[in-house]
Amino acid sequence: MAATAHAEDRTVLPPADMHAMLDLSRFLEHHAEPAALLGPDGEQVPLPMEVYGILVKVVDAMGAGKAITLAPLDQRLTTQQAADLLGISRPTLVKLLDTNEIPYEQPSGGRHRRLRLSDVLDYRERRRGERRGRLAEMTRQAAEDGLYEASAEDYREALERARHAE
């Protein structure tokens, strides 16, 4: 696809008639190995495992009624597109850019910043890893403090004490 293509050009909505999608989904559920692509002239070519894996994900998502967008990792995003992808506001994203949390490019003479999709996805993965680490640490501390053995009433009382201590 051309580098100047817009996201709308790469976004595909699920079909209105889901029967074919459901048939394909059932087929893929029963076949763990990659299939082959069959051309209209009968020629077959095996699907690489990577392509097969993507096909399974696309069919699952479309079967759930979701639209699919394909984009190359080196695609450039506007700050609004990156913010939307991360589920944050554009001003919050700009703060992340200003603190060098996510790399960006600013074309010479321009004031608009562009971010690589791969950098935005890397940031998202780093944040997920940090959240998982904090959750694991909180879980470890709670286990050490015996909080998993406490009752719901114990939690309510502790919360009430904490509120009054503020």
C-alpha positions in Angstrom: 0.0 0.0 0.0 1.3 3.5 -0.8 2.9 5.4 2.0 0.4 8.2 1.6 -2.6 6.0 2.1 -4.9 7.0 4.9 -6.0 4.7 7.7 -9.5 4.6 6.2 -8.0 2.9 3.1 -6.5 0.1 5.2 -9.5 -0.3 7.6 -11.9 -3.1 6.7 -15.3 -3.5 8.4 -16.7 -6.9 9.1 -19.0 -8.2 6.4 -22.7 -7.5 6.7 -23.4 -11.2 6.2 -21.4 -13.0 8.8 -22.2 -16.6 7.6 -19.0 -16.8 5.5 -17.0 -15.4 8.4 -18.4 -17.9 10.8 -17.7 -20.8 8.4 -14.1 -19.5 8.1 -13.8 -19.2 11.8 -15.0 -22.8 12.4 -12.6 -24.0 9.7 -9.6 -22.2 11.4 -10.6 -23.6 14.8 -10.3 -27.1 13.6 -6.9 -26.6 11.8 -3.8 -25.7 13.7 -1.5 -25.9 10.8 -1.3 -23.2 8.1 -3.5 -23.8 5.1 -2.7 -23.1 1.5 -4.1 -20.3 -0.7 -6.0 -21.5 -3.7 -6.0 -19.3 -6.7 -8.9 -19.1 -9.2 -6.8 -21.2 -11.7 -6.4 -24.0 -9.1 -2.8 -23.1 -8.2 -1.9 -23.5 -4.6 0.7 -21.8 -2.4 1.2 -22.6 1.2 0.6 -19.8 3.7 3.6 -19.0 5.9 2.9 -19.5 9.6 3.1 -15.8 10.3 0.5 -15.0 7.6 -1.7 -17.9 9.0 -1.5 -16.4 12.5 -2.5 -13.0 11.3 -5.4 -14.6 9.4 -6.7 -16.3 12.5 -6.5 -13.0 14.5 -8.3 -11.1 11.7 -11.1 -13.7 11.5 -11.5 -13.7 15.3 -11.8 -9.9 15.4 -14.1 -9.6 12.5 -16.2 -12.5 13.8 -16.6 -10.3 17.0 -17.8 -7.4 14.8 -14.6 -5.4 15.0 -13.0 -3.5 12.1 -9.4 -4.3 11.2 -6.7 -1.9 10.2 -3.4 -3.0 8.8 -0.4 -0.6 9.0 3.3 -0.9 8.5 5.4 -0.5 11.7 7.3 2.4 10.1 4.1 4.3 9.5 4.2 7.9 10.8 1.3 8.9 13.1 0.1 12.4 14.0 0.0 13.2 17.7 -3.8 12.7 17.7 -3.5 9.3 16.1 -0.9 8.2 18.6 -3.0 9.5 21.5 -6.0 7.6 20.2 -4.0 4.4 19.9 -2.7 4.7 23.4 -6.1 5.7 24.8 -4.9 9.0 26.2 -5.6 12.6 25.5 -3.5 14.5 23.0 -2.2 17.0 25.7 -1.1 14.0 27.8 0.8 12.5 24.7 2.5 15.9 24.1 3.7 15.8 27.7 5.2 12.4 27.1 6.9 13.7 24.0 8.2 16.7 25.8 9.8 14.4 28.5 11.3 12.2 25.8 9.1 9.2 26.8 8.4 8.5 23.2 10.6 9.5 20.3 9.2 11.7 17.6 10.2 13.5 14.4 9.6 17.1 13.5 10.0 17.7 9.8 12.3 20.7 9.1 10.4 23.9 9.1 7.3 22.3 10.5 5.7 22.5 13.9 3.8 19.3 13.7 5.4 16.2 15.3 5.2 12.7 13.8 5.6 9.5 15.7 6.5 6.1 14.3 3.9 3.4 14.9 6.7 1.1 16.2 7.8 3.6 18.8 4.2 4.1 20.0 3.7 0.3 20.3 7.1 0.0 22.1 6.0 2.6 24.6 2.7 0.8 25.2 4.5 -2.5 25.8 6.9 -0.8 28.3 3.9 0.7 30.2 2.2 -2.7 30.3 5.3 -4.3 31.6 5.7 -1.6 34.3 2.0 -2.1 35.3 2.5 -5.8 35.5 5.6 -5.4 37.7 3.8 -3.0 40.1 0.8 -5.4 40.3 3.1 -8.3 41.0 4.9 -6.3 43.7 1.6 -5.2 45.3 0.4 -8.8 45.2 3.6 -10.0 46.9 3.3 -7.3 49.6 -0.3 -8.2 50.2 0.6 -11.9 50.5 3.4 -11.0 53.0 1.0 -8.9 55.0 -1.6 -11.7 55.1 -4.2 -9.7 53.3 -5.3 -12.6 51.2 -6.5 -14.3 54.4 -8.5 -11.2 55.5 -12.3 -11.1 55.1 -14.2 -8.5 53.1 -15.2 -6.9 56.4 -11.5 -6.6 57.4 -10.9 -4.8 54.1 -13.8 -2.4 54.7 -12.6 -1.6 58.2 -9.1 -1.0 56.9 -10.4 1.3 54.2 -12.5 3.2 56.7 -9.4 3.7 59.0 -7.4 4.8 56.0 -10.0 7.4 55.0 -10.2 8.8 58.6 -6.4 9.0 58.8 -6.2 11.4 55.8 
